[in-house]
Amino acid sequence: MTRRAVVVGAGFGGLALAIRLQSAGVATTIVESRDKPGGRAYFWQQDGFTFDAGPTVITDPACLEELWSLSGQRMADDVTLDPVQPFYRLNWPDGTNFDYTNDDALLRSEINKLNPADVAGYGKFLEYAAGVYHEGYEKLGTVAFLDFASMIKAAPALAKYQAWRSVYSIVSKFVTDERLRQALSFHTLLVGGNPMTTSAIYALIHKLERDGGVWFARGGTNRLVAGMVALFERLGGTLRLSDPVTRIETLGDRVTAVETASGWREPVDMVAANADIMHVYRDLLPESGAARRTAARLERKRYSPSLFVVHFGVKGTWPGIPHHMILFGPRYKGLLDDIYEHGVLSEDFSLYLHHPTVTDPSLAPEGDSTFYVLAPVPHTGKFTGDWDTVRPILEKRILDEVGRRLIPDIHDRIVTKFSYAPTDFAHDLNAHLGSAFSLEPILTQSAYFRVHNRDDAIPNLFFVGAGTHPGAGIPGVVGSAKATAALMLS
C-alpha cells in the first residue's frame, strides 16, 4: 500500500468509501468524533431497549452487497437483512389505511379501495418511475458531476422526464385521489426533500423500492454499521473513535495532513470528508482561501429541514402495528409550507412511526416494544425558538397523537423515553442549522449543482455522503462512495 487516505466521519458514506479504498490497496484510516461509528445511524441502549437513530429504511441491498464482493466476501456473513412487508402502512386522520407494498396485486387492490379510476393511472406512473430510475439512478447515481459539460450530457434525459416539475406535480398528472397523491410523493421526505418542490427525478424511489424491496437489519441498523466496520477492519483499515478532526492541513492547493483533538496527526495523500459540508469548509480548512469562499457560497444555499424524534419503549407487544407507519395529518401542502418556507412549528403534524420489534423482538426486553416517532420540523435557520423549552411540549403532543390513533394508554405503558431535536443534530453531528439531510434536494442543488465529489480548487480533497452527489438516503450515500472512490483511485 503506497497511498494513504483519511476519511473524516464514519457514517454510511464514509464507511462505504473506506471499504472501497482499502479493497483497492489504499491504506485508509477513518476518523470519527463520536464514541460509535454510524454518523446519523448512531444507536443507544437504555433500560434494556435498543434505539436506532436512523436511517431505518434499507433499500437496494445490492449496493451494499457490492462492498463485500469487492474482496470476494459475503455480506450475509456479517449482516442479516429481513424483508419488511408492507413497506409502510399509511394512515389518515379519518381512519383510512393504505398498505404500501411491491406486491403488485395487493397494491392495485389498495389503490382500488381509494379510487378505482386511479388504478390505470398508477400503471402509467410506474412506467414513468421506471424511466427516471434508469436515467437518474442506474446511469447517473454513481457517476460524479465535476463540470457543467457532464450536466449538459444529462440534460436530454432530464428534459424528457420533466425534471423541473416536482414529484407531487408529476404524481398528480397520473392519479387524482389526494390520498394517493400523498402516498406516491411522500418518499422525498425520507431524503430531506419537499414533495412540492423536489425534482420529479426523485420519483425513482418508487421503482427502487418495488425492485429491491424494503429491508431491516436484524439487531437494528447499527448491526449493518457494525458489519461494515468488521469488513473494513478485516481488510486492514483503521477506525479511530472519539477523536474529532480539528484541522485539515493544506499547502498551496493540496491537502497534506489531518489533525485531531487528541493531537494525532497523519500525513496523507488524499482526504475524503463524510462530515457536514459547511463544517468542513468553514471550520476544518483554516489556511485555505478557496475553502472560505466555498463556505460563503454554501451559506446561501437551501438546507433540508431538521427532525424531532421521540424514542420510547413500552410495556406490551403490538402485532397490529407494522414496522413502518406514516400518520398523515389533516394538511399536506400547508404543513410542508410551514416546515420548508415559513419556519413555524405547526399545531398539526405528520409523523413517521418506526416499530422494529414487530420484526425483531430482540430490540426490547421480552414482552415489551421499541418505537420511535419522527416529525419533520424547520431547521434552526428558520425556526429560532428555544428547543430546551419546546422539547417537552412537542414530545408530549406527539406521543398524545400516537396514543389517540394507535396506543390509547401510551403514557401509562412507557418504560423509558428520550427525544432528539435539531440542536442535537447541530451538537452531535456539526450539522449546519441542525439540518438532518444537508442540502435540500431541489433541481438547482442536484448533480453538478451540489457539492462536487472532488473539490474544484483542492484536487486531493474529496466528499462523500448526503451533501454531495447524489444525495441523502442509504442508496444515495453508498452511491456517492462509489462515485468518489472512482475519482480517488483514478
C-alpha positions as CSV (number, residue, x, y, z in Angstrom):
1,M,0.0,0.0,0.0
2,T,1.8,3.1,-1.2
3,R,-1.0,5.7,-0.8
4,R,-2.6,6.9,2.4
5,A,-6.1,8.3,2.8
6,V,-8.1,9.6,5.7
7,V,-11.9,9.6,5.7
8,V,-13.4,12.1,8.1
9,G,-16.6,10.6,9.5
10,A,-17.8,7.1,9.9
11,G,-21.3,7.4,8.5
12,F,-22.6,5.1,5.8
13,G,-21.0,7.1,3.1
14,G,-17.6,7.2,4.9
15,L,-17.6,3.5,5.7
16,A,-18.6,2.6,2.1
17,L,-15.9,4.8,0.7
18,A,-13.2,3.5,3.1
19,I,-14.1,-0.1,2.2
20,R,-13.7,0.6,-1.5
21,L,-10.3,2.4,-0.9
22,Q,-9.0,-0.3,1.4
23,S,-10.2,-3.1,-1.0
24,A,-8.2,-1.3,-3.8
25,G,-5.0,-1.1,-1.8
26,V,-5.1,2.4,-0.3
27,A,-4.1,2.4,3.4
28,T,-7.2,4.1,4.9
29,T,-8.0,5.5,8.3
30,I,-11.5,6.6,9.3
31,V,-11.6,9.3,12.0
32,E,-14.9,9.7,13.9
33,S,-15.7,12.3,16.5
34,R,-18.3,10.2,18.3
35,D,-17.8,7.1,20.5
36,K,-19.6,4.9,18.0
37,P,-19.5,4.6,14.2
38,G,-22.5,5.2,12.1
39,G,-23.0,9.0,11.9
40,R,-26.7,9.5,11.6
41,A,-27.0,5.7,12.0
42,Y,-26.0,6.0,15.7
43,F,-27.7,4.0,18.4
44,W,-28.5,4.0,22.1
45,Q,-29.2,1.3,24.6
46,Q,-31.4,2.3,27.5
47,D,-33.2,0.2,30.1
48,G,-32.9,-2.9,28.1
49,F,-34.2,-1.3,24.8
50,T,-32.1,-0.7,21.7
51,F,-32.9,2.5,19.8
52,D,-31.6,3.2,16.3
53,A,-31.1,6.9,15.5
54,G,-31.8,6.1,11.8
55,P,-31.9,5.6,8.9
56,T,-34.2,2.6,9.4
57,V,-35.4,2.0,5.8
58,I,-32.9,0.0,3.9
59,T,-33.4,-0.2,0.1
60,D,-31.3,-1.5,-2.8
61,P,-29.4,-4.1,-0.7
62,A,-27.4,-4.9,-3.9
63,C,-25.4,-1.6,-3.5
64,L,-24.4,-2.8,0.0
65,E,-23.6,-6.4,-1.0
66,E,-21.2,-5.0,-3.7
67,L,-19.0,-3.6,-0.9
68,W,-18.3,-7.2,0.3
69,S,-18.0,-8.6,-3.2
70,L,-15.0,-6.3,-3.9
71,S,-12.9,-8.6,-1.8
72,G,-14.7,-11.8,-2.5
73,Q,-16.7,-11.8,0.7
74,R,-20.4,-12.1,1.5
75,M,-22.5,-9.5,3.3
76,A,-24.6,-12.4,4.7
77,D,-21.7,-13.5,6.8
78,D,-21.8,-10.2,8.8
79,V,-25.3,-8.9,8.4
80,T,-28.8,-10.4,8.2
81,L,-31.4,-8.4,6.3
82,D,-35.0,-9.2,6.9
83,P,-37.7,-8.2,4.4
84,V,-40.4,-5.7,5.7
85,Q,-44.0,-6.1,4.5
86,P,-45.9,-3.9,4.0
87,F,-43.2,-1.4,3.2
88,Y,-45.3,1.2,5.0
89,R,-48.8,1.5,6.3
90,L,-50.2,4.9,5.5
91,N,-52.9,6.2,7.8
92,W,-55.0,9.4,7.6
93,P,-57.0,11.2,10.3
94,D,-60.3,9.8,9.1
95,G,-59.0,6.2,9.8
96,T,-58.2,5.2,6.2
97,N,-55.3,2.8,6.0
98,F,-53.3,2.1,2.8
99,D,-50.7,-0.7,2.8
100,Y,-47.8,0.2,0.5
101,T,-46.0,-2.8,-0.9
102,N,-44.3,-4.2,-4.0
103,D,-46.9,-7.0,-4.2
104,D,-48.5,-5.6,-7.4
105,A,-51.9,-7.3,-7.0
106,L,-52.2,-6.1,-3.4
107,L,-51.0,-2.6,-4.2
108,R,-53.5,-2.2,-7.0
109,S,-56.2,-3.5,-4.7
110,E,-55.3,-0.9,-2.1
111,I,-55.4,1.8,-4.9
112,N,-58.8,0.5,-6.0
113,K,-60.1,1.0,-2.4
114,L,-59.1,4.7,-2.6
115,N,-60.2,5.3,-6.2
116,P,-60.9,2.7,-8.8
117,A,-60.2,5.2,-11.6
118,D,-56.6,5.7,-10.4
119,V,-55.6,2.0,-11.0
120,A,-54.8,2.7,-14.6
121,G,-53.1,6.0,-13.8
122,Y,-50.9,4.2,-11.3
123,G,-49.7,1.9,-14.1
124,K,-48.6,4.9,-16.1
125,F,-46.9,6.4,-13.1
126,L,-45.0,3.2,-12.6
127,E,-43.8,3.4,-16.2
128,Y,-42.6,7.0,-15.6
129,A,-40.9,5.9,-12.3
130,A,-39.1,3.1,-14.2
131,G,-37.8,5.6,-16.7
132,V,-36.4,8.0,-14.2
133,Y,-34.9,5.2,-12.2
134,H,-33.0,4.0,-15.2
135,E,-31.8,7.5,-16.2
136,G,-31.3,9.0,-12.7
137,Y,-30.2,6.1,-10.6
138,E,-28.7,3.3,-12.8
139,K,-26.9,5.7,-15.2
140,L,-26.1,8.7,-13.0
141,G,-26.4,7.7,-9.4
142,T,-22.7,6.6,-9.1
143,V,-21.1,9.0,-11.6
144,A,-19.5,12.3,-10.4
145,F,-20.6,15.6,-11.9
146,L,-17.4,17.6,-11.9
147,D,-18.1,20.1,-14.8
148,F,-21.0,21.7,-16.5
149,A,-20.5,19.6,-19.6
150,S,-21.5,16.5,-17.6
151,M,-24.7,18.2,-16.7
152,I,-25.3,19.1,-20.4
153,K,-25.0,15.5,-21.3
154,A,-27.6,14.5,-18.8
155,A,-30.0,17.4,-19.9
156,P,-31.9,15.5,-22.6
157,A,-32.9,12.8,-20.1
158,L,-33.8,15.4,-17.5
159,A,-35.9,17.2,-20.0
160,K,-37.6,14.1,-21.3
161,Y,-38.8,13.3,-17.8
162,Q,-39.7,17.0,-17.0
163,A,-37.2,17.1,-14.1
164,W,-38.1,20.8,-13.5
165,R,-41.5,19.7,-12.2
166,S,-42.0,18.5,-8.6
167,V,-42.6,14.9,-7.6
168,Y,-46.1,15.9,-6.4
169,S,-46.9,17.6,-9.7
170,I,-45.8,14.5,-11.7
171,V,-47.8,12.2,-9.4
172,S,-50.8,14.4,-9.8
173,K,-50.6,14.1,-13.6
174,F,-51.3,10.3,-13.2
175,V,-53.7,10.0,-10.2
176,T,-56.5,12.2,-8.9
177,D,-57.2,10.9,-5.4
178,E,-55.5,13.3,-2.9
179,R,-54.6,10.5,-0.5
180,L,-52.9,8.5,-3.3
181,R,-51.0,11.6,-4.4
182,Q,-49.6,11.8,-0.9
183,A,-48.9,8.1,-0.9
184,L,-46.8,8.3,-4.1
185,S,-45.0,11.5,-3.2
186,F,-44.1,11.4,0.5
187,H,-40.8,9.5,-0.2
188,T,-38.8,12.6,-0.9
189,L,-39.3,13.5,2.8
190,L,-37.1,10.5,3.6
191,V,-34.2,12.2,1.9
192,G,-35.0,15.7,3.1
193,G,-37.0,16.9,0.1
194,N,-40.3,18.7,-0.1
195,P,-42.6,16.7,-2.4
196,M,-43.9,20.1,-3.7
197,T,-40.5,21.3,-4.8
198,T,-38.2,18.3,-5.1
199,S,-37.4,17.4,-8.7
200,A,-39.6,14.8,-10.3
201,I,-36.5,12.6,-10.9
202,Y,-36.9,11.5,-7.3
203,A,-40.0,9.5,-8.3
204,L,-37.3,6.9,-9.0
205,I,-37.6,6.0,-5.3
206,H,-40.8,4.2,-6.0
207,K,-39.2,2.0,-8.6
208,L,-36.2,1.5,-6.4
209,E,-38.4,0.1,-3.6
210,R,-40.5,-2.0,-5.9
211,D,-37.5,-3.7,-7.4
212,G,-35.2,-4.1,-4.4
213,G,-37.8,-4.2,-1.6
214,V,-37.6,-2.6,1.9
215,W,-35.4,-4.3,4.5
216,F,-34.3,-4.1,8.1
217,A,-31.0,-5.3,9.5
218,R,-31.6,-7.9,12.2
219,G,-30.5,-6.3,15.5
220,G,-31.1,-2.8,14.2
221,T,-29.5,-0.6,11.6
222,N,-26.5,-0.4,14.0
223,R,-25.7,-4.1,13.1
224,L,-25.3,-3.1,9.4
225,V,-22.9,-0.4,10.6
226,A,-21.1,-3.0,12.7
227,G,-20.9,-5.3,9.7
228,M,-19.3,-2.6,7.5
229,V,-16.8,-1.8,10.3
230,A,-15.9,-5.5,10.6
231,L,-15.4,-5.8,6.8
232,F,-13.2,-2.6,6.8
233,E,-11.0,-3.8,9.6
234,R,-10.6,-7.3,8.2
235,L,-9.3,-5.6,5.0
236,G,-6.6,-3.8,7.2
237,G,-8.3,-0.5,7.7
238,T,-8.1,1.6,10.9
239,L,-11.0,3.2,12.7
240,R,-10.3,6.0,15.3
241,L,-13.3,6.8,17.5
242,S,-13.9,9.7,20.0
243,D,-11.3,11.9,18.3
244,P,-12.8,14.8,16.3
245,V,-10.8,16.2,13.4
246,T,-9.9,19.7,14.2
247,R,-7.8,20.7,11.2
248,I,-7.2,19.6,7.6
249,E,-3.8,21.0,6.8
250,T,-3.2,22.4,3.3
251,L,-0.1,23.6,1.5
252,G,-0.9,25.6,-1.6
253,D,-3.7,23.7,-3.4
254,R,-3.0,20.4,-1.7
255,V,-4.2,18.7,1.5
256,T,-1.2,17.5,3.4
257,A,-2.3,16.1,6.8
258,V,-5.1,15.7,9.2
259,E,-5.0,16.7,12.9
260,T,-7.4,15.6,15.7
261,A,-8.4,16.9,19.1
262,S,-6.1,14.2,20.8
263,G,-3.1,15.6,19.0
264,W,-2.9,12.7,16.5
265,R,-1.6,13.9,13.1
266,E,-1.5,11.9,9.9
267,P,0.3,13.0,6.7
268,V,-2.0,12.0,3.8
269,D,-2.1,11.7,0.0
270,M,-5.9,12.2,0.0
271,V,-8.7,13.2,2.4
272,A,-12.4,12.4,2.0
273,A,-14.9,14.2,4.1
274,N,-18.1,12.4,5.3
275,A,-18.7,15.3,7.7
276,D,-21.1,18.2,7.3
277,I,-20.1,20.2,4.2
278,M,-20.3,23.6,6.0
279,H,-18.3,22.3,9.0
280,V,-15.5,21.1,6.6
281,Y,-15.2,24.3,4.6
282,R,-15.9,26.7,7.4
283,D,-14.1,25.0,10.4
284,L,-11.6,22.4,9.2
285,L,-9.6,24.2,6.4
286,P,-8.3,27.4,8.1
287,E,-5.4,28.0,5.7
288,S,-7.5,27.7,2.5
289,G,-8.8,30.9,0.9
290,A,-10.7,28.8,-1.6
291,A,-12.4,26.9,1.3
292,R,-13.6,30.2,2.8
293,R,-15.1,31.3,-0.5
294,T,-16.8,28.0,-0.9
295,A,-18.2,28.3,2.7
296,A,-19.6,31.7,1.9
297,R,-21.4,30.3,-1.2
298,L,-22.7,27.3,0.7
299,E,-24.1,29.5,3.4
300,R,-26.5,31.0,0.8
301,K,-27.9,27.6,-0.2
302,R,-31.2,26.0,0.8
303,Y,-30.8,23.3,3.5
304,S,-33.2,20.5,4.3
305,P,-35.3,20.7,7.4
306,S,-34.5,19.0,10.7
307,L,-36.3,16.3,12.6
308,F,-37.7,15.9,16.1
309,V,-37.6,12.3,17.1
310,V,-39.1,10.7,20.2
311,H,-37.6,7.3,21.2
312,F,-39.7,5.3,23.6
313,G,-40.0,1.8,25.0
314,V,-43.4,0.5,26.1
315,K,-44.9,-2.4,28.0
316,G,-46.6,-4.9,25.8
317,T,-46.4,-6.0,22.2
318,W,-48.3,-4.6,19.2
319,P,-48.5,-7.1,16.3
320,G,-51.2,-5.0,14.7
321,I,-48.8,-2.0,14.2
322,P,-46.5,-2.7,11.3
323,H,-42.8,-1.9,11.1
324,H,-43.2,1.4,9.3
325,M,-46.2,3.7,9.5
326,I,-46.9,7.2,8.1
327,L,-49.5,9.0,10.2
328,F,-50.6,11.9,7.9
329,G,-52.0,15.0,9.5
330,P,-55.0,17.0,8.3
331,R,-52.9,19.1,6.0
332,Y,-50.3,18.2,3.4
333,K,-49.1,21.2,1.3
334,G,-49.9,23.6,4.1
335,L,-47.8,21.7,6.6
336,L,-44.9,21.4,4.1
337,D,-45.0,25.1,3.6
338,D,-44.8,25.7,7.3
339,I,-41.7,23.4,7.6
340,Y,-39.8,24.4,4.4
341,E,-40.9,28.0,3.9
342,H,-42.4,29.7,6.9
343,G,-40.3,28.1,9.6
344,V,-43.0,27.6,12.1
345,L,-43.9,24.7,14.4
346,S,-47.5,23.9,13.4
347,E,-50.2,22.7,15.7
348,D,-50.7,19.7,13.4
349,F,-48.1,17.3,12.1
350,S,-47.5,14.3,10.0
351,L,-45.5,11.5,11.7
352,Y,-43.3,8.6,10.8
353,L,-43.6,5.7,13.3
354,H,-40.9,3.1,13.5
355,H,-41.7,-0.2,15.3
356,P,-38.7,-2.5,14.9
357,T,-39.7,-5.1,17.5
358,V,-42.6,-6.3,15.3
359,T,-39.8,-7.6,13.0
360,D,-37.1,-8.2,15.6
361,P,-38.3,-8.7,19.2
362,S,-34.6,-8.7,20.5
363,L,-34.6,-4.9,20.5
364,A,-36.7,-4.8,23.6
365,P,-37.0,-6.8,26.9
366,E,-39.2,-9.8,26.5
367,G,-42.9,-8.7,26.2
368,D,-42.0,-5.1,25.5
369,S,-41.7,-3.0,22.4
370,T,-39.3,-0.4,20.9
371,F,-40.6,2.6,18.9
372,Y,-39.5,5.9,17.6
373,V,-41.8,8.6,16.2
374,L,-40.4,11.3,14.0
375,A,-41.8,14.7,12.9
376,P,-40.1,16.9,10.2
377,V,-39.5,20.3,11.7
378,P,-37.9,23.5,10.4
379,H,-34.1,23.8,10.7
380,T,-32.7,26.4,13.2
381,G,-32.2,29.0,10.5
382,K,-35.9,29.2,10.0
383,F,-37.3,28.4,13.5
384,T,-35.2,30.2,16.1
385,G,-37.1,29.2,19.2
386,D,-35.6,27.7,22.3
387,W,-35.6,23.9,21.8
388,D,-35.0,23.3,25.6
389,T,-38.4,24.9,26.2
390,V,-40.1,23.4,23.1
391,R,-38.8,19.8,23.6
392,P,-41.1,18.6,26.4
393,I,-44.1,20.3,24.9
394,L,-43.7,18.8,21.5
395,E,-42.7,15.4,22.9
396,K,-46.0,15.2,24.8
397,R,-48.1,16.4,21.8
398,I,-46.5,13.8,19.5
399,L,-47.0,11.0,22.0
400,D,-50.6,12.1,22.6
401,E,-51.2,11.8,18.8
402,V,-49.7,8.3,18.7
403,G,-51.9,7.4,21.7
404,R,-55.0,8.9,20.1
405,R,-54.5,6.9,16.8
406,L,-52.8,3.7,17.9
407,I,-52.0,3.1,21.6
408,P,-54.7,4.7,23.8
409,D,-52.9,4.2,27.2
410,I,-49.4,5.1,25.8
411,H,-48.3,7.3,28.7
412,D,-49.1,4.5,31.2
413,R,-47.2,2.0,29.2
414,I,-44.0,4.0,28.6
415,V,-41.0,2.4,30.4
416,T,-38.3,4.7,29.0
417,K,-38.1,7.6,26.6
418,F,-35.9,10.5,25.3
419,S,-36.1,12.9,22.3
420,Y,-33.7,14.2,19.7
421,A,-34.0,17.7,18.4
422,P,-32.4,20.0,15.8
423,T,-30.0,21.3,18.4
424,D,-28.8,17.7,18.9
425,F,-28.1,17.3,15.2
426,A,-26.0,20.5,15.4
427,H,-24.1,19.5,18.5
428,D,-23.5,15.8,17.8
429,L,-23.0,15.9,14.0
430,N,-21.9,19.5,13.4
431,A,-24.9,19.7,11.1
432,H,-25.3,23.2,9.7
433,L,-28.6,24.8,11.0
434,G,-29.3,21.4,12.6
435,S,-30.3,20.1,9.2
436,A,-31.0,16.3,9.1
437,F,-30.2,15.8,5.4
438,S,-27.7,18.6,4.4
439,L,-28.6,20.5,1.2
440,E,-32.2,20.4,0.1
441,P,-32.6,18.2,-3.0
442,I,-34.1,20.7,-5.4
443,L,-33.0,20.6,-9.1
444,T,-30.7,23.6,-8.7
445,Q,-28.9,21.9,-5.9
446,S,-28.6,18.4,-7.5
447,A,-25.9,16.7,-9.6
448,Y,-23.4,19.3,-10.9
449,F,-25.1,22.0,-8.7
450,R,-24.4,20.0,-5.5
451,V,-21.1,20.0,-3.7
452,H,-18.8,18.1,-6.0
453,N,-17.3,14.7,-5.1
454,R,-13.9,16.2,-5.6
455,D,-13.2,19.8,-4.6
456,D,-12.6,22.2,-7.6
457,A,-9.7,24.0,-6.0
458,I,-8.1,21.3,-3.9
459,P,-7.6,18.3,-6.1
460,N,-6.9,15.7,-3.3
461,L,-9.9,16.8,-1.2
462,F,-13.0,14.7,-1.8
463,F,-16.5,14.5,-0.4
464,V,-18.9,11.6,0.3
465,G,-22.3,11.5,1.9
466,A,-25.6,13.4,1.9
467,G,-24.1,16.8,1.0
468,T,-22.5,15.7,-2.3
469,H,-23.9,13.9,-5.4
470,P,-26.3,12.1,-5.5
471,G,-27.7,13.0,-2.0
472,A,-29.2,11.5,1.2
473,G,-30.5,8.1,2.0
474,I,-28.6,4.8,2.2
475,P,-28.5,4.2,-1.6
476,G,-27.6,7.8,-2.2
477,V,-24.6,8.0,0.2
478,V,-23.4,4.5,-0.8
479,G,-23.7,5.6,-4.5
480,S,-21.7,8.8,-3.6
481,A,-19.0,6.5,-2.2
482,K,-18.8,4.6,-5.5
483,A,-18.5,7.9,-7.5
484,T,-15.9,9.3,-5.1
485,A,-13.8,6.2,-4.9
486,A,-13.6,6.1,-8.7
487,L,-12.1,9.6,-8.6
488,M,-9.7,8.9,-5.8
489,L,-8.5,5.7,-7.4
490,S,-8.1,7.1,-10.9
